[in-house]
């Protein structure tokens, strides 16, 4: 459990390394989605850390990383820059980026802005552009968070993220508890720019091997 000052903000990160001590392993950066924390990768770390150094971070305003000051310029570029500054602090030259949901979009931005720092890209349930139906719903999300709170807003419509008839209800509740810890002001600020996220113009700039993991029937 480590913290460091990145761009004037306290940033939380963890590094797991269970590789053979005589080797020099490459690093994998696991970058979570909106409302998540480093904890969302609990099932990935034991497998990956046997072969790679695994870096996880709570990005700005999430988990144990400090919330931003008023007027913080929320954008994919800002988040990608902070990831790059974290790598600078740790003297890491290149990473294999695995991003979940919005974390994948930040990874695509990172691929465009800092191509020499990227070895590969894995996109997990990452929308390159939101459907018109989701964008229409999303316009109301900041006000719903204000009125309902983060956790109840998340539980209000789980069909965008889960199949209630098939997914374990304990899993859904675990995610709701995790997301519910997010600062409401942070959540509202990100939700205001989220509907306009469109990385289609950035995709041609990806020059590294890329793996896309996506669900077959996601409404997003």
N, C-alpha and C positions, 0 to 999 in steps of 0.2 A: 504494500500500500504506500504509494508515493505521491507527493504533490510538488509542484513547481510553479513559478510565476511565468505565465505565457502572455505576452502582450499586455502586461499590467494586471492580469487576473490570475488568481489561484486556480490551478488546473490539476485534477486528480487523474492518476493513471496507475496501471499495474503491469508488471512484466513477469511472465512465467516462462521458465526455461528448464526443461528436463531432458535436454539433449545430452549426448555423450560429451564429457568435459574436455576431451581433446579435439573436438570439432569446432568449427566456426560457423554456426548456423545462420541462415538468413532470417529476417524478421518479417512476421505477419502482423499487420495492424488491423484489429477488429474494431469497426466503427459503427456504433449502434444507431438506431432510428429515433424518431421523435418520441420523447417521453420515456425512453429506455435509459439504462445505465450499463456499466460494464457487466453487471450481473446477468444480463440477457444472454451472454455467451457461455453460460455455465456448462453446456454440453459440448462445446467446441474445444475449449481449452485443454482438457485432458488428452485429447487425440492429437491436436496440433502441436502442443508444447513438447511432445516427445521428439519432434523432428525440426521444430523451428523455435526461435525466440518469439513469444507472443506478447504483443503490446495492445492493451486495451485502455481507452480513455473515456471519461465522462466529458462529453463536449459541453460547450458553454451553457451554463444555467441548468445543467442536469446533474443528478446524483450529488457527488461531493465536490464538484467544480463550482466555483463562485458564480453567482448570477451577474449579468452585465449591468452596467450603469445605464440610466435613462438615455435614450437616443442611440443605443447600440445598433449598428447597421446590419441587421440580420440578412444574410444572403448566403448562397452556396459558396461564393468566392471568399467571404469572410471566414466561414467555417473551414474551408480548405486551407486558407492562409494560417489559421491557428494550428491546424494539424501539421503543417510544414514547420512552423516555429517549434512545435513539440519535438519533431524529428531533429531539428537543429540543436535543441537543448541536449538531446540524448546522443548527439553525434552519429545519427543513423543516416546513411547515405541513400538507401533505397528500401522500399517495403513492398510486400505483397499486400494489397489493400482488399479487405473483405468488408463490404458495407451492406447493411440491412435497411431496406426501405429508403428513407431520406438519406441514410448513411451511404447508400450506393450512389445517390445523386451527387453527394459531396465528393465521392470518389471519382466520378466522371469529371467534375469540375477540377479536381486535383490533377487528373490526367492531362487536362488541357493546360493548366497553369504551371505545373511542375513536372513535366514529362520525364526529366532525368532522375526524379526521385521515386519512380514507380517501376516495379519489376513485373507485376501482373495485377489484374483487377477481377474481383469476384463480386457480382451484383446479386443480392438476395432480395427477391420481392421488391424490386426497384422500378417504379414507374418512370418512364422517360417523359411522359406528359399525362396529366390526369384527364379522365373522360369528362365530357360536358356535364354528365349527371353528378359526378363527384365534385366538380368545380362548383356547381350550383349549390350542392349541400354544404360545401366547405365555406361558402361566404357567411353562413350563419354560425359556424363553429366558435369563433371568438366570443360571441354573445352568449352562446350556450355554456361555454366554460365559465363565463362571468356569473351566469344565473344558477348553474347547477354544481359548479366545482369540477375539478379535473376528473376525478374518479367516476363520478356519476355521469359526466359527459361521455367518458370512454365506454361505460357500460350501456349507455343509452342506445347505441346502435352497434352491436358487436359483429353484425353480418358483414361489415366492410373488412373485417380482420379474421374472423373465425366462421366455421360452420357449426352453429349451436347444436345441430343434431348429431354431429360426429365428434367434435372436439371435446376433450376432457373439461368438465366445468371447473375443476380445480386449476387447470392451466389458465383458463380465461380469467378466473379470479386472481391468480398470481400476477398476471399481466396487469390487471386493473389496479391491484395494490401497488405495483411497481410504478406504473404511469401516474397513479394518483399522488405520488410524492413530488411530482414536478411543480415548480413554482407556477401559479396561475398566470402571472404576468409574462413569464417566459413562454408558456404554452400559447397564450393569446397572440403574442408578438410573432411567433413562428407560423401560427395558423393564418395570420394575415398575408404572409407572402407565399405560403405553401401552394395555394390553388394556381398560382402563376408559374410555378416551377415547370420548365420545359427544357430538357437537356438535349433535344434532338439535334440542335445546331452544334453541340459540343462533341457528339459521338464520333464524327469523322476525325477528331483530334486524338482519339485513343489509338496508341501505337504499340500497346503491350498485349500479350495474350489475355483474353477476357473470357470468364466463365459466367454464364447467366443462369441463375436458379430462380424459377418462377412457378407459381401455382397455375393450375390449368383452368380454374374457374373464378379467378379473382374479379370482383366487381370494379376494382380500381384499375 
